[in-house]
Amino acid sequence: VEVFLASADELTCALQAALAAGDAVAFHRHAHTLKSSAGQVGAHPLAALARDLETDAKAGLPAEGAARVRAIAAEYA
């Protein structure tokens, strides 16, 4: 679990950086990775939030992206 939490923190930071850089491809990739990792450890609410971000990121950076990334960080905090 500790490895997952460290990874989730890194991925959340990566999501924020991709959002700040306007990099939709990286944002989508990080959301996908977080979704998969959360699902593997049974963090289903977190996986669902990441899945929604991943889906929305297919069309570009999601609206309210920063607020949604903060919601993800709050879910595993």
Disulfide bonds with the S-S distance in Angstrom:
none
